[in-house]
């Protein structure tokens, strides 16, 4: 497998883990609500479910627009679910509070490092 193919595969695998984490979190709201969120993400914010891992910042902004301060609770649940799925500590130099977007970027790096070695 070429290096470029490996990078694409790693991104695809991470994207799958993130989608699963988002799905699980939104399903807690009920399936009709989950479907409505995905519909509004795509139609109102141009964020497709399958591209959330490539549009994390836009996804976070869309959640905040739709749920207001409740978006933070959803983000926390998504982060917890994602952490369980990748099963790897984040490579952080200093302990600090992370935004949702920063967490997903750090989780992606950790996941890719885990997969390489």
N, C-alpha and C positions, 0 to 999 in steps of 0.2 A: 504494500500500500504506500502510495506517495505521501510526502509530508503534508501537502495541501489537502489530500483526502483525509488524513488523520485530523487535521484542524477542523475540517467541515464535520467530520464524525463526532469529534468532541463537542463542538457547538451544538450539534443535533441532539446528542445525548443529554447535555445540560439543559437544552431547551425543553426536552421531554420531561425531565425532572421538575423544571420550573412550571410547566403546564400542568403536570400532575398536582403539584402543590397548590396552584391557583384553583384548579378544579375542585380539589378536596375542600378548600376553604370556602369557595362560593357555594358548594353543595350544602354546606351547613345552613345556608339561607333558604334552601329548598331548590329543587330542580327548576321550577318555573322562574325563580329569581335569578338563578345562575344563567339560564338561557337569556333572560332579559338583559343581564349585565353584559354578556358577550355580544348581544345584538347592539346595544348602545355603544360599546367599545368600538365596534366595527363601523357602525353608521355615523355616530356622532364624533368619534375621535380618531377614526382611521387606524385603529389598532386591532388587527386580527388575532384571534386566539393563538394561531400557530406562529405568530411573530412577536409574541410578548417578550421573549428572551432577547430580541433585537431592538425592542422599543420599550425598555424598562422605565425610563424616565417619563415617556408619554403615557404609559400604562399607569404609573403612580399618580400623575396629574389627573388622568381621567377618573381614577378611583376617588380622588379628593373632590373632584367636581361633582361626581355622582353621590358620594356618601358624606361629604363634609368631614367633620372631625372623626366620624366613624370609620373613615378610610384607614386611619392609623391602626385600629383594632384588626381590620382585615389584613393589613400589611404584616402585623406581628404574627398572625396565624399562618400566613403564607411563609414567612421566614422560619417559623418553627417547623412547619411541614417540610420545607426545603432542606433544613438542617438534618432532619431525620432521614431524608432520602439520600443525601450525599455522604453522610456519616464521616465527616472530616472536619476537624477544627479549622477555623478561618485563620489565614496567615496575616495577623495584625501585629504591627510593630508596637503600638500602644493601645491600651484598652480605652475605648471611647464609645459613645453612643453613635450608632451609624444610622443614616437615613436608609430607607428601603432600597433605593437605587445603589447606594454604597455597599449595602449588605449583599445584594445580588451580584455585583461586580466581584466582591471578595469571595463569595461562594463559588462563582464561576472559576476564578483563579485556583481556588483550593481543589475543586473538582478536576480541573485539567491537570494539575500537578499530581493528584492522586492517580489519575488514569495513566500518566506517563511513567510513574515509577513507584 
